[in-house]
């Protein structure tokens, strides 16, 4: 488990370094998760991904973190309460941003799903995509 946690934090660190070096407009942890995803697809797959004997250490650590995700949101909640005066002043742009981004997310998800299903139908000679 320590190796897996170091791997996750290392991916985040690499992402932060890449973000600063390349002046990327994305947060470092997001870039790090892309790096980790590429590693899982590429050469590091054999020692990071799911093994025939069961889940890898990385998978176990990720499952543990996900199962305790509610606890990880406590600092963010405390930060929101601490900055409540800012939220009171700017509530309309915040609500509008959340609303618009939700609608855009739904639209993009629908378009991507529609295209994936259409491509799957074409590749399987007319049988619907059932997975």
N, CA, C and O atoms as a printed pandas DataFrame, in Angstrom:
     atom_number atom_name residue_name chain_id  residue_number  x_coord  y_coord  z_coord
0              1         N          UNK        A               1    0.814   -1.202    0.000
1              2        CA          UNK        A               1    0.000    0.000    0.000
2              3         C          UNK        A               1    0.861    1.271    0.000
3              4         O          UNK        A               1    0.502    2.221   -0.697
4              5         N          UNK        A               2    1.976    1.343    0.742
5              6        CA          UNK        A               2    2.794    2.564    0.681
6              7         C          UNK        A               2    3.313    2.850   -0.731
7              8         O          UNK        A               2    3.374    4.007   -1.147
8              9         N          UNK        A               3    3.688    1.792   -1.471
9             10        CA          UNK        A               3    4.159    1.988   -2.845
10            11         C          UNK        A               3    3.073    2.633   -3.699
11            12         O          UNK        A               3    3.354    3.516   -4.509
12            13         N          UNK        A               4    1.852    2.197   -3.517
13            14        CA          UNK        A               4    0.748    2.729   -4.314
14            15         C          UNK        A               4    0.465    4.188   -3.961
15            16         O          UNK        A               4    0.221    5.007   -4.848
16            17         N          UNK        A               5    0.497    4.510   -2.677
17            18        CA          UNK        A               5    0.268    5.899   -2.265
18            19         C          UNK        A               5    1.384    6.786   -2.812
19            20         O          UNK        A               5    1.124    7.891   -3.288
20            21         N          UNK        A               6    2.625    6.305   -2.744
21            22        CA          UNK        A               6    3.751    7.064   -3.302
22            23         C          UNK        A               6    3.570    7.235   -4.810
23            24         O          UNK        A               6    3.894    8.289   -5.356
24            25         N          UNK        A               7    3.057    6.208   -5.482
25            26        CA          UNK        A               7    2.799    6.303   -6.922
26            27         C          UNK        A               7    1.758    7.378   -7.210
27            28         O          UNK        A               7    1.945    8.188   -8.118
28            29         N          UNK        A               8    0.669    7.396   -6.452
29            30        CA          UNK        A               8   -0.379    8.404   -6.662
30            31         C          UNK        A               8    0.138    9.815   -6.382
31            32         O          UNK        A               8   -0.122   10.740   -7.153
32            33         N          UNK        A               9    0.867    9.976   -5.284
33            34        CA          UNK        A               9    1.410   11.296   -4.949
34            35         C          UNK        A               9    2.499   11.686   -5.944
35            36         O          UNK        A               9    2.629   12.858   -6.300
36            37         N          UNK        A              10    3.283   10.702   -6.394
37            38        CA          UNK        A              10    4.308   10.971   -7.400
38            39         C          UNK        A              10    3.701   11.439   -8.711
39            40         O          UNK        A              10    4.233   12.344   -9.354
40            41         N          UNK        A              11    2.590   10.831   -9.114
41            42        CA          UNK        A              11    1.902   11.268  -10.335
42            43         C          UNK        A              11    1.408   12.700  -10.171
43            44         O          UNK        A              11    1.477   13.495  -11.107
44            45         N          UNK        A              12    0.913   13.025   -8.984
45            46        CA          UNK        A              12    0.464   14.389   -8.724
46            47         C          UNK        A              12    1.647   15.354   -8.782
47            48         O          UNK        A              12    1.524   16.447   -9.334
48            49         N          UNK        A              13    2.786   14.966   -8.223
49            50        CA          UNK        A              13    3.977   15.811   -8.243
50            51         C          UNK        A              13    4.468   16.025   -9.677
51            52         O          UNK        A              13    4.800   17.146  -10.063
52            53         N          UNK        A              14    4.513   14.949  -10.459
53            54        CA          UNK        A              14    4.927   15.063  -11.862
54            55         C          UNK        A              14    3.978   15.997  -12.610
55            56         O          UNK        A              14    4.413   16.817  -13.418
56            57         N          UNK        A              15    2.691   15.869  -12.339
57            58        CA          UNK        A              15    1.714   16.752  -12.972
58            59         C          UNK        A              15    1.933   18.208  -12.607
59            60         O          UNK        A              15    1.821   19.088  -13.460
60            61         N          UNK        A              16    2.242   18.464  -11.352
61            62        CA          UNK        A              16    2.488   19.838  -10.909
62            63         C          UNK        A              16    3.746   20.403  -11.562
63            64         O          UNK        A              16    3.767   21.561  -11.980
64            65         N          UNK        A              17    4.790   19.588  -11.648
65            66        CA          UNK        A              17    6.031   20.033  -12.296
66            67         C          UNK        A              17    5.776   20.325  -13.775
67            68         O          UNK        A              17    6.214   21.353  -14.291
68            69         N          UNK        A              18    5.067   19.416  -14.459
69            70        CA          UNK        A              18    4.750   19.641  -15.876
70            71         C          UNK        A              18    3.906   20.896  -16.064
71            72         O          UNK        A              18    4.120   21.660  -17.005
72            73         N          UNK        A              19    2.954   21.104  -15.175
73            74        CA          UNK        A              19    2.097   22.289  -15.273
74            75         C          UNK        A              19    2.923   23.560  -15.173
75            76         O          UNK        A              19    2.718   24.505  -15.934
76            77         N          UNK        A              20    3.859   23.577  -14.228
77            78        CA          UNK        A              20    4.672   24.785  -14.048
78            79         C          UNK        A              20    5.671   24.977  -15.184
79            80         O          UNK        A              20    5.890   26.099  -15.641
80            81         N          UNK        A              21    6.278   23.880  -15.639
81            82        CA          UNK        A              21    7.264   23.990  -16.721
82            83         C          UNK        A              21    6.626   24.382  -18.048
83            84         O          UNK        A              21    7.171   25.200  -18.790
84            85         N          UNK        A              22    5.469   23.795  -18.343
85            86        CA          UNK        A              22    4.815   24.021  -19.631
86            87         C          UNK        A              22    3.758   25.121  -19.579
87            88         O          UNK        A              22    3.123   25.419  -20.591
88            89         N          UNK        A              23    3.565   25.728  -18.402
89            90        CA          UNK        A              23    2.572   26.791  -18.204
90            91         C          UNK        A              23    1.187   26.345  -18.671
91            92         O          UNK        A              23    0.511   27.053  -19.418
92            93         N          UNK        A              24    0.781   25.168  -18.220
93            94        CA          UNK        A              24   -0.513   24.608  -18.609
94            95         C          UNK        A              24   -1.637   25.264  -17.810
95            96         O          UNK        A              24   -1.435   25.623  -16.650
96            97         N          UNK        A              25   -2.811   25.424  -18.406
97            98        CA          UNK        A              25   -3.925   26.049  -17.691
98            99         C          UNK        A              25   -4.731   25.066  -16.841
99           100         O          UNK        A              25   -5.841   25.387  -16.415
100          101         N          UNK        A              26   -4.190   23.881  -16.591
101          102        CA          UNK        A              26   -4.873   22.859  -15.798
102          103         C          UNK        A              26   -4.198   22.730  -14.439
103          104         O          UNK        A              26   -3.007   23.014  -14.315
104          105         N          UNK        A              27   -4.938   22.306  -13.418
105          106        CA          UNK        A              27   -4.308   22.045  -12.122
106          107         C          UNK        A              27   -3.317   20.885  -12.217
107          108         O          UNK        A              27   -3.513   19.953  -12.998
108          109         N          UNK        A              28   -2.259   20.950  -11.421
109          110        CA          UNK        A              28   -1.237   19.907  -11.421
110          111         C          UNK        A              28   -1.767   18.508  -11.178
111          112         O          UNK        A              28   -1.360   17.581  -11.877
112          113         N          UNK        A              29   -2.672   18.313  -10.202
113          114        CA          UNK        A              29   -3.204   16.970   -9.982
114          115         C          UNK        A              29   -3.959   16.410  -11.185
115          116         O          UNK        A              29   -3.948   15.199  -11.404
116          117         N          UNK        A              30   -4.614   17.266  -11.965
117          118        CA          UNK        A              30   -5.317   16.792  -13.165
118          119         C          UNK        A              30   -4.301   16.314  -14.196
119          120         O          UNK        A              30   -4.480   15.257  -14.800
120          121         N          UNK        A              31   -3.243   17.084  -14.397
121          122        CA          UNK        A              31   -2.177   16.678  -15.316
122          123         C          UNK        A              31   -1.551   15.377  -14.820
123          124         O          UNK        A              31   -1.248   14.488  -15.615
124          125         N          UNK        A              32   -1.360   15.267  -13.507
125          126        CA          UNK        A              32   -0.798   14.051  -12.927
126          127         C          UNK        A              32   -1.671   12.830  -13.157
127          128         O          UNK        A              32   -1.156   11.738  -13.396
128          129         N          UNK        A              33   -2.985   13.000  -13.089
129          130        CA          UNK        A              33   -3.871   11.864  -13.350
130          131         C          UNK        A              33   -3.828   11.458  -14.824
131          132         O          UNK        A              33   -3.963   10.278  -15.147
132          133         N          UNK        A              34   -3.638   12.439  -15.723
133          134        CA          UNK        A              34   -3.431   12.096  -17.140
134          135         C          UNK        A              34   -2.141   11.301  -17.306
135          136         O          UNK        A              34   -2.103   10.317  -18.043
136          137         N          UNK        A              35   -1.085   11.731  -16.619
137          138        CA          UNK        A              35    0.197   11.013  -16.679
138          139         C          UNK        A              35    0.019    9.595  -16.151
139          140         O          UNK        A              35    0.522    8.643  -16.748
140          141         N          UNK        A              36   -0.691    9.448  -15.039
141          142        CA          UNK        A              36   -0.929    8.120  -14.472
142          143         C          UNK        A              36   -1.763    7.265  -15.421
143          144         O          UNK        A              36   -1.493    6.074  -15.579
144          145         N          UNK        A              37   -2.766    7.858  -16.049
145          146        CA          UNK        A              37   -3.586    7.107  -17.010
146          147         C          UNK        A              37   -2.743    6.644  -18.192
147          148         O          UNK        A              37   -2.881    5.509  -18.649
148          149         N          UNK        A              38   -1.879    7.513  -18.685
149          150        CA          UNK        A              38   -0.995    7.112  -19.783
150          151         C          UNK        A              38   -0.046    6.002  -19.349
151          152         O          UNK        A              38    0.246    5.092  -20.125
152          153         N          UNK        A              39    0.434    6.075  -18.112
153          154        CA          UNK        A              39    1.309    5.013  -17.605
154          155         C          UNK        A              39    0.556    3.692  -17.502
155          156         O          UNK        A              39    1.116    2.631  -17.778
156          157         N          UNK        A              40   -0.708    3.755  -17.105
157          158        CA          UNK        A              40   -1.505    2.528  -16.998
158          159         C          UNK        A              40   -1.832    1.944  -18.367
159          160         O          UNK        A              40   -2.001    0.732  -18.500
160          161         N          UNK        A              41   -1.920    2.790  -19.376
161          162        CA          UNK        A              41   -2.162    2.308  -20.734
162          163         C          UNK        A              41   -0.869    1.785  -21.343
163          164         O          UNK        A              41   -0.876    0.808  -22.092
164          165         N          UNK        A              42    0.231    2.434  -21.020
165          166        CA          UNK        A              42    1.508    2.153  -21.666
166          167         C          UNK        A              42    2.390    1.170  -20.922
167          168         O          UNK        A              42    1.923    0.136  -20.445
168          169         N          UNK        A              43    3.665    1.501  -20.828
169          170        CA          UNK        A              43    4.671    0.551  -20.349
170          171         C          UNK        A              43    4.525    0.138  -18.883
171          172         O          UNK        A              43    4.938   -0.963  -18.518
172          173         N          UNK        A              44    3.959    0.976  -18.053
173          174        CA          UNK        A              44    3.868    0.649  -16.628
174          175         C          UNK        A              44    2.665   -0.220  -16.302
175          176         O          UNK        A              44    2.437   -0.547  -15.138
176          177         N          UNK        A              45    1.902   -0.594  -17.303
177          178        CA          UNK        A              45    0.678   -1.367  -17.072
178          179         C          UNK        A              45    0.950   -2.667  -16.326
179          180         O          UNK        A              45    0.170   -3.064  -15.461
180          181         N          UNK        A              46    2.043   -3.323  -16.654
181          182        CA          UNK        A              46    2.313   -4.640  -16.070
182          183         C          UNK        A              46    2.502   -4.582  -14.559
183          184         O          UNK        A              46    2.179   -5.554  -13.876
184          185         N          UNK        A              47    3.008   -3.492  -14.017
185          186        CA          UNK        A              47    3.210   -3.446  -12.568
186          187         C          UNK        A              47    2.300   -2.470  -11.846
187          188         O          UNK        A              47    2.397   -2.337  -10.626
188          189         N          UNK        A              48    1.415   -1.781  -12.562
189          190        CA          UNK        A              48    0.463   -0.890  -11.899
190          191         C          UNK        A              48   -0.978   -1.369  -11.995
191          192         O          UNK        A              48   -1.788   -1.078  -11.114
192          193         N          UNK        A              49   -1.300   -2.091  -13.041
193          194        CA          UNK        A              49   -2.698   -2.422  -13.314
194          195         C          UNK        A              49   -3.128   -3.700  -12.608
195          196         O          UNK        A              49   -2.358   -4.325  -11.878
196          197         N          UNK        A              50   -4.382   -4.066  -12.848
197          198        CA          UNK        A              50   -4.994   -5.266  -12.281
198          199         C          UNK        A              50   -4.200   -6.503  -12.698
199          200         O          UNK        A              50   -3.846   -6.656  -13.867
200          201         N          UNK        A              51   -3.928   -7.364  -11.756
201          202        CA          UNK        A              51   -3.170   -8.581  -12.047
202          203         C          UNK        A              51   -4.117   -9.767  -12.115
203          204         O          UNK        A              51   -5.236   -9.684  -11.609
204          205         N          UNK        A              52   -3.693  -10.884  -12.737
205          206        CA          UNK        A              52   -4.564  -12.066  -12.814
206          207         C          UNK        A              52   -4.918  -12.636  -11.440
207          208         O          UNK        A              52   -5.965  -13.265  -11.284
208          209         N          UNK        A              53   -4.062  -12.424  -10.453
209          210        CA          UNK        A              53   -4.324  -12.970   -9.119
210          211         C          UNK        A              53   -5.207  -12.073   -8.275
211          212         O          UNK        A              53   -5.594  -12.459   -7.172
212          213         N          UNK        A              54   -5.534  -10.891   -8.761
213          214        CA          UNK        A              54   -6.387   -9.989   -7.996
214          215         C          UNK        A              54   -6.020   -8.550   -8.250
215          216         O          UNK        A              54   -5.180   -8.258   -9.101
216          217         N          UNK        A              55   -6.645   -7.646   -7.513
217          218        CA          UNK        A              55   -6.376   -6.231   -7.731
218          219         C          UNK        A              55   -4.949   -5.867   -7.322
219          220         O          UNK        A              55   -4.385   -6.447   -6.395
220          221         N          UNK        A              56   -4.384   -4.900   -8.029
221          222        CA          UNK        A              56   -3.039   -4.446   -7.708
222          223         C          UNK        A              56   -3.085   -3.574   -6.454
223          224         O          UNK        A              56   -4.154   -3.206   -5.968
224          225         N          UNK        A              57   -1.902   -3.259   -5.951
225          226        CA          UNK        A              57   -1.828   -2.393   -4.775
226          227         C          UNK        A              57   -2.376   -1.002   -5.095
227          228         O          UNK        A              57   -2.993   -0.360   -4.246
228          229         N          UNK        A              58   -2.146   -0.547   -6.321
229          230        CA          UNK        A              58   -2.664    0.751   -6.723
230          231         C          UNK        A              58   -4.189    0.753   -6.699
231          232         O          UNK        A              58   -4.808    1.719   -6.251
232          233         N          UNK        A              59   -4.785   -0.321   -7.178
233          234        CA          UNK        A              59   -6.246   -0.436   -7.185
234          235         C          UNK        A              59   -6.794   -0.488   -5.758
235          236         O          UNK        A              59   -7.818    0.129   -5.464
236          237         N          UNK        A              60   -6.121   -1.217   -4.877
237          238        CA          UNK        A              60   -6.566   -1.295   -3.476
238          239         C          UNK        A              60   -6.478    0.072   -2.805
239          240         O          UNK        A              60   -7.391    0.479   -2.086
240          241         N          UNK        A              61   -5.369    0.782   -3.045
241          242        CA          UNK        A              61   -5.212    2.105   -2.438
242          243         C          UNK        A              61   -6.247    3.081   -2.974
243          244         O          UNK        A              61   -6.822    3.862   -2.216
244          245         N          UNK        A              62   -6.484    3.036   -4.283
245          246        CA          UNK        A              62   -7.483    3.929   -4.875
246          247         C          UNK        A              62   -8.871    3.627   -4.315
247          248         O          UNK        A              62   -9.645    4.546   -4.048
248          249         N          UNK        A              63   -9.187    2.348   -4.136
249          250        CA          UNK        A              63  -10.493    1.977   -3.567
250          251         C          UNK        A              63  -10.629    2.489   -2.143
251          252         O          UNK        A              63  -11.694    2.965   -1.749
252          253         N          UNK        A              64   -9.553    2.392   -1.369
253          254        CA          UNK        A              64   -9.578    2.901    0.005
254          255         C          UNK        A              64   -9.801    4.406    0.014
255          256         O          UNK        A              64  -10.608    4.909    0.796
256          257         N          UNK        A              65   -9.091    5.129   -0.851
257          258        CA          UNK        A              65   -9.265    6.580   -0.915
258          259         C          UNK        A              65  -10.680    6.954   -1.351
259          260         O          UNK        A              65  -11.274    7.885   -0.806
260          261         N          UNK        A              66  -11.217    6.236   -2.325
261          262        CA          UNK        A              66  -12.570    6.528   -2.807
262          263         C          UNK        A              66  -13.607    6.237   -1.724
263          264         O          UNK        A              66  -14.572    6.985   -1.571
264          265         N          UNK        A              67  -13.410    5.150   -0.974
265          266        CA          UNK        A              67  -14.384    4.825    0.074
266          267         C          UNK        A              67  -14.364    5.851    1.204
267          268         O          UNK        A              67  -15.352    5.987    1.925
268          269         N          UNK        A              68  -13.263    6.570    1.370
269          270        CA          UNK        A              68  -13.165    7.602    2.403
270          271         C          UNK        A              68  -13.232    9.010    1.819
271          272         O          UNK        A              68  -12.787    9.967    2.454
272          273         N          UNK        A              69  -13.778    9.138    0.628
273          274        CA          UNK        A              69  -13.786   10.427   -0.054
274          275         C          UNK        A              69  -14.567   11.487    0.723
275          276         O          UNK        A              69  -14.199   12.662    0.704
276          277         N          UNK        A              70  -15.615   11.094    1.388
277          278        CA          UNK        A              70  -16.387   12.052    2.175
278          279         C          UNK        A              70  -15.533   12.758    3.208
279          280         O          UNK        A              70  -15.677   13.961    3.425
280          281         N          UNK        A              71  -14.648   12.017    3.842
281          282        CA          UNK        A              71  -13.742   12.598    4.832
282          283         C          UNK        A              71  -12.772   13.576    4.173
283          284         O          UNK        A              71  -12.384   14.572    4.783
284          285         N          UNK        A              72  -12.383   13.296    2.942
285          286        CA          UNK        A              72  -11.440   14.161    2.245
286          287         C          UNK        A              72  -12.067   15.492    1.838
287          288         O          UNK        A              72  -11.344   16.437    1.523
288          289         N          UNK        A              73  -13.398   15.585    1.840
289          290        CA          UNK        A              73  -14.064   16.834    1.497
290          291         C          UNK        A              73  -14.249   17.752    2.709
291          292         O          UNK        A              73  -14.688   18.891    2.549
292          293         N          UNK        A              74  -13.927   17.287    3.900
293          294        CA          UNK        A              74  -14.098   18.114    5.101
294          295         C          UNK        A              74  -13.275   19.399    5.021
295          296         O          UNK        A              74  -13.822   20.466    5.299
296          297         N          UNK        A              75  -11.981   19.357    4.655
297          298        CA          UNK        A              75  -11.236   20.623    4.564
298          299         C          UNK        A              75  -11.834   21.598    3.553
299          300         O          UNK        A              75  -11.828   22.806    3.789
300          301         N          UNK        A              76  -12.346   21.098    2.443
301          302        CA          UNK        A              76  -12.975   21.983    1.460
302          303         C          UNK        A              76  -14.229   22.621    2.047
303          304         O          UNK        A              76  -14.482   23.806    1.834
304          305         N          UNK        A              77  -15.009   21.842    2.781
305          306        CA          UNK        A              77  -16.207   22.379    3.423
306          307         C          UNK        A              77  -15.873   23.437    4.455
307          308         O          UNK        A              77  -16.556   24.457    4.548
308          309         N          UNK        A              78  -14.826   23.199    5.228
309          310        CA          UNK        A              78  -14.393   24.187    6.221
310          311         C          UNK        A              78  -13.927   25.459    5.518
311          312         O          UNK        A              78  -14.200   26.565    5.985
312          313         N          UNK        A              79  -13.225   25.301    4.397
313          314        CA          UNK        A              79  -12.781   26.467    3.633
314          315         C          UNK        A              79  -13.943   27.277    3.098
315          316         O          UNK        A              79  -13.891   28.507    3.073
316          317         N          UNK        A              80  -14.995   26.591    2.669
317          318        CA          UNK        A              80  -16.183   27.293    2.172
318          319         C          UNK        A              80  -16.841   28.076    3.298
319          320         O          UNK        A              80  -17.241   29.225    3.109
320          321         N          UNK        A              81  -16.953   27.464    4.457
321          322        CA          UNK        A              81  -17.552   28.162    5.603
322          323         C          UNK        A              81  -16.693   29.359    6.000
323          324         O          UNK        A              81  -17.219   30.413    6.357
324          325         N          UNK        A              82  -15.369   29.197    5.938
325          326        CA          UNK        A              82  -14.473   30.295    6.301
326          327         C          UNK        A              82  -14.602   31.467    5.332
327          328         O          UNK        A              82  -14.390   32.614    5.726
328          329         N          UNK        A              83  -14.943   31.203    4.088
329          330        CA          UNK        A              83  -15.070   32.251    3.068
330          331         C          UNK        A              83  -16.529   32.544    2.727
331          332         O          UNK        A              83  -16.838   32.932    1.600
332          333         N          UNK        A              84  -17.410   32.361    3.678
333          334        CA          UNK        A              84  -18.838   32.555    3.441
334          335         C          UNK        A              84  -19.170   33.979    2.992
335          336         O          UNK        A              84  -20.101   34.179    2.212
336          337         N          UNK        A              85  -18.425   34.958    3.470
337          338        CA          UNK        A              85  -18.698   36.343    3.059
338          339         C          UNK        A              85  -18.450   36.530    1.562
339          340         O          UNK        A              85  -19.177   37.272    0.901
340          341         N          UNK        A              86  -17.433   35.863    1.027
341          342        CA          UNK        A              86  -17.166   35.937   -0.417
342          343         C          UNK        A              86  -18.307   35.281   -1.182
343          344         O          UNK        A              86  -18.742   35.790   -2.215
344          345         N          UNK        A              87  -18.790   34.147   -0.673
345          346        CA          UNK        A              87  -19.901   33.457   -1.329
346          347         C          UNK        A              87  -21.166   34.306   -1.321
347          348         O          UNK        A              87  -21.921   34.307   -2.293
348          349         N          UNK        A              88  -21.396   35.020   -0.244
349          350        CA          UNK        A              88  -22.587   35.873   -0.171
350          351         C          UNK        A              88  -22.527   36.990   -1.205
351          352         O          UNK        A              88  -23.547   37.354   -1.791
352          353         N          UNK        A              89  -21.335   37.534   -1.431
353          354        CA          UNK        A              89  -21.193   38.626   -2.399
354          355         C          UNK        A              89  -21.287   38.130   -3.837
355          356         O          UNK        A              89  -21.807   38.841   -4.697
356          357         N          UNK        A              90  -20.795   36.921   -4.115
357          358        CA          UNK        A              90  -20.693   36.444   -5.500
358          359         C          UNK        A              90  -21.555   35.216   -5.753
359          360         O          UNK        A              90  -21.177   34.361   -6.553
360          361         N          UNK        A              91  -22.699   35.107   -5.096
361          362        CA          UNK        A              91  -23.505   33.894   -5.228
362          363         C          UNK        A              91  -24.079   33.733   -6.628
363          364         O          UNK        A              91  -24.165   32.609   -7.122
364          365         N          UNK        A              92  -24.473   34.822   -7.280
365          366        CA          UNK        A              92  -25.085   34.707   -8.602
366          367         C          UNK        A              92  -24.104   34.161   -9.650
367          368         O          UNK        A              92  -24.465   33.225  -10.364
368          369         N          UNK        A              93  -22.883   34.698   -9.777
369          370        CA          UNK        A              93  -21.954   34.108  -10.745
370          371         C          UNK        A              93  -21.598   32.657  -10.420
371          372         O          UNK        A              93  -21.386   31.852  -11.327
372          373         N          UNK        A              94  -21.534   32.325   -9.146
373          374        CA          UNK        A              94  -21.214   30.945   -8.758
374          375         C          UNK        A              94  -22.343   30.011   -9.175
375          376         O          UNK        A              94  -22.096   28.968   -9.780
376          377         N          UNK        A              95  -23.576   30.378   -8.854
377          378        CA          UNK        A              95  -24.724   29.545   -9.230
378          379         C          UNK        A              95  -24.835   29.448  -10.748
379          380         O          UNK        A              95  -25.103   28.370  -11.279
380          381         N          UNK        A              96  -24.633   30.563  -11.453
381          382        CA          UNK        A              96  -24.695   30.541  -12.920
382          383         C          UNK        A              96  -23.605   29.644  -13.492
383          384         O          UNK        A              96  -23.856   28.887  -14.430
384          385         N          UNK        A              97  -22.403   29.722  -12.939
385          386        CA          UNK        A              97  -21.308   28.876  -13.410
386          387         C          UNK        A              97  -21.581   27.403  -13.194
387          388         O          UNK        A              97  -21.309   26.582  -14.070
388          389         N          UNK        A              98  -22.116   27.065  -12.034
389          390        CA          UNK        A              98  -22.447   25.665  -11.757
390          391         C          UNK        A              98  -23.546   25.189  -12.702
391          392         O          UNK        A              98  -23.468   24.085  -13.242
392          393         N          UNK        A              99  -24.561   26.012  -12.902
393          394        CA          UNK        A              99  -25.672   25.636  -13.781
394          395         C          UNK        A              99  -25.204   25.443  -15.223
395          396         O          UNK        A              99  -25.503   24.424  -15.847
396          397         N          UNK        A             100  -24.472   26.419  -15.746
397          398        CA          UNK        A             100  -24.009   26.346  -17.138
398          399         C          UNK        A             100  -23.055   25.172  -17.330
399          400         O          UNK        A             100  -23.164   24.451  -18.321
400          401         N          UNK        A             101  -22.124   24.965  -16.405
401          402        CA          UNK        A             101  -21.179   23.853  -16.559
402          403         C          UNK        A             101  -21.888   22.508  -16.461
403          404         O          UNK        A             101  -21.487   21.552  -17.125
404          405         N          UNK        A             102  -22.931   22.418  -15.648
405          406        CA          UNK        A             102  -23.703   21.172  -15.571
406          407         C          UNK        A             102  -24.410   20.897  -16.890
407          408         O          UNK        A             102  -24.373   19.774  -17.394
408          409         N          UNK        A             103  -25.050   21.910  -17.445
409          410        CA          UNK        A             103  -25.743   21.747  -18.732
410          411         C          UNK        A             103  -24.746   21.370  -19.827
411          412         O          UNK        A             103  -25.006   20.457  -20.612
412          413         N          UNK        A             104  -23.608   22.063  -19.887
413          414        CA          UNK        A             104  -22.598   21.739  -20.901
414          415         C          UNK        A             104  -22.058   20.325  -20.715
415          416         O          UNK        A             104  -21.835   19.610  -21.692
416          417         N          UNK        A             105  -21.851   19.925  -19.476
417          418        CA          UNK        A             105  -21.388   18.563  -19.204
418          419         C          UNK        A             105  -22.381   17.516  -19.674
419          420         O          UNK        A             105  -21.987   16.497  -20.242
420          421         N          UNK        A             106  -23.664   17.756  -19.442
421          422        CA          UNK        A             106  -24.697   16.831  -19.911
422          423         C          UNK        A             106  -24.740   16.762  -21.433
423          424         O          UNK        A             106  -24.875   15.682  -22.008
424          425         N          UNK        A             107  -24.624   17.911  -22.079
425          426        CA          UNK        A             107  -24.654   17.934  -23.547
426          427         C          UNK        A             107  -23.452   17.189  -24.124
427          428         O          UNK        A             107  -23.608   16.363  -25.022
428          429         N          UNK        A             108  -22.262   17.476  -23.615
429          430        CA          UNK        A             108  -21.055   16.807  -24.119
430          431         C          UNK        A             108  -21.131   15.308  -23.871
431          432         O          UNK        A             108  -20.771   14.518  -24.745
432          433         N          UNK        A             109  -21.592   14.908  -22.699
433          434        CA          UNK        A             109  -21.729   13.481  -22.402
434          435         C          UNK        A             109  -22.698   12.814  -23.367
435          436         O          UNK        A             109  -22.425   11.722  -23.865
436          437         N          UNK        A             110  -23.825   13.459  -23.633
437          438        CA          UNK        A             110  -24.806   12.900  -24.565
438          439         C          UNK        A             110  -24.262   12.766  -25.972
439          440         O          UNK        A             110  -24.476   11.746  -26.627
440          441         N          UNK        A             111  -23.554   13.792  -26.449
441          442        CA          UNK        A             111  -22.989   13.749  -27.802
442          443         C          UNK        A             111  -21.939   12.650  -27.908
443          444         O          UNK        A             111  -21.933   11.886  -28.873
444          445         N          UNK        A             112  -21.051   12.568  -26.922
445          446        CA          UNK        A             112  -20.009   11.532  -26.947
446          447         C          UNK        A             112  -20.636   10.147  -26.891
447          448         O          UNK        A             112  -20.231    9.260  -27.642
448          449         N          UNK        A             113  -21.604    9.946  -26.026
449          450        CA          UNK        A             113  -22.257    8.636  -25.921
450          451         C          UNK        A             113  -22.967    8.269  -27.214
451          452         O          UNK        A             113  -22.915    7.119  -27.650
452          453         N          UNK        A             114  -23.625    9.235  -27.823
453          454        CA          UNK        A             114  -24.311    8.989  -29.097
454          455         C          UNK        A             114  -23.317    8.546  -30.168
455          456         O          UNK        A             114  -23.578    7.596  -30.905
456          457         N          UNK        A             115  -22.181    9.232  -30.255
457          458        CA          UNK        A             115  -21.170    8.878  -31.259
458          459         C          UNK        A             115  -20.540    7.524  -30.972
459          460         O          UNK        A             115  -20.295    6.748  -31.895
460          461         N          UNK        A             116  -20.277    7.234  -29.711
461          462        CA          UNK        A             116  -19.694    5.933  -29.357
462          463         C          UNK        A             116  -20.662    4.811  -29.705
463          464         O          UNK        A             116  -20.255    3.794  -30.267
464          465         N          UNK        A             117  -21.934    4.985  -29.378
465          466        CA          UNK        A             117  -22.919    3.945  -29.690
466          467         C          UNK        A             117  -23.079    3.767  -31.196
467          468         O          UNK        A             117  -23.208    2.640  -31.675
468          469         N          UNK        A             118  -23.071    4.864  -31.943
469          470        CA          UNK        A             118  -23.196    4.770  -33.396
470          471         C          UNK        A             118  -21.985    4.056  -33.997
471          472         O          UNK        A             118  -22.135    3.234  -34.901
472          473         N          UNK        A             119  -20.799    4.363  -33.503
473          474        CA          UNK        A             119  -19.591    3.700  -33.990
474          475         C          UNK        A             119  -19.602    2.217  -33.628
475          476         O          UNK        A             119  -19.188    1.380  -34.430
476          477         N          UNK        A             120  -20.074    1.890  -32.429
477          478        CA          UNK        A             120  -20.136    0.484  -32.012
478          479         C          UNK        A             120  -21.136   -0.290  -32.863
479          480         O          UNK        A             120  -20.898   -1.449  -33.200
480          481         N          UNK        A             121  -22.248    0.340  -33.211
481          482        CA          UNK        A             121  -23.240   -0.320  -34.069
482          483         C          UNK        A             121  -22.675   -0.590  -35.455
483          484         O          UNK        A             121  -22.914   -1.652  -36.029
484          485         N          UNK        A             122  -21.923    0.372  -35.997
485          486        CA          UNK        A             122  -21.326    0.180  -37.319
486          487         C          UNK        A             122  -20.276   -0.920  -37.305
487          488         O          UNK        A             122  -20.192   -1.714  -38.242
488          489         N          UNK        A             123  -19.474   -0.969  -36.244
489          490        CA          UNK        A             123  -18.385   -1.952  -36.205
490          491         C          UNK        A             123  -18.885   -3.367  -35.931
491          492         O          UNK        A             123  -18.199   -4.335  -36.260
492          493         N          UNK        A             124  -20.058   -3.502  -35.339
493          494        CA          UNK        A             124  -20.560   -4.844  -35.037
494          495         C          UNK        A             124  -21.662   -5.277  -36.000
495          496         O          UNK        A             124  -22.480   -6.130  -35.656
496          497         N          UNK        A             125  -21.695   -4.716  -37.169
497          498        CA          UNK        A             125  -22.626   -5.109  -38.239
498          499         C          UNK        A             125  -24.089   -4.989  -37.844
499          500         O          UNK        A             125  -24.880   -5.892  -38.118
500          501         N          UNK        A             126  -24.451   -3.911  -37.218
501          502        CA          UNK        A             126  -25.849   -3.662  -36.936
502          503         C          UNK        A             126  -26.339   -4.142  -35.586
503          504         O          UNK        A             126  -27.459   -3.805  -35.200
504          505         N          UNK        A             127  -25.553   -4.912  -34.849
505          506        CA          UNK        A             127  -26.018   -5.322  -33.525
506          507         C          UNK        A             127  -25.785   -4.177  -32.558
507          508         O          UNK        A             127  -24.730   -3.545  -32.605
508          509         N          UNK        A             128  -26.732   -3.894  -31.689
509          510        CA          UNK        A             128  -26.599   -2.750  -30.785
510          511         C          UNK        A             128  -25.491   -2.962  -29.765
511          512         O          UNK        A             128  -25.153   -4.090  -29.407
512          513         N          UNK        A             129  -24.955   -1.881  -29.323
513          514        CA          UNK        A             129  -23.912   -1.880  -28.299
514          515         C          UNK        A             129  -24.572   -2.156  -26.953
515          516         O          UNK        A             129  -25.341   -1.327  -26.466
516          517         N          UNK        A             130  -24.288   -3.300  -26.348
517          518        CA          UNK        A             130  -25.001   -3.706  -25.133
518          519         C          UNK        A             130  -24.130   -3.676  -23.898
519          520         O          UNK        A             130  -24.571   -4.109  -22.833
520          521         N          UNK        A             131  -22.953   -3.198  -23.996
521          522        CA          UNK        A             131  -22.069   -3.225  -22.838
522          523         C          UNK        A             131  -22.250   -2.086  -21.926
523          524         O          UNK        A             131  -21.562   -1.994  -20.910
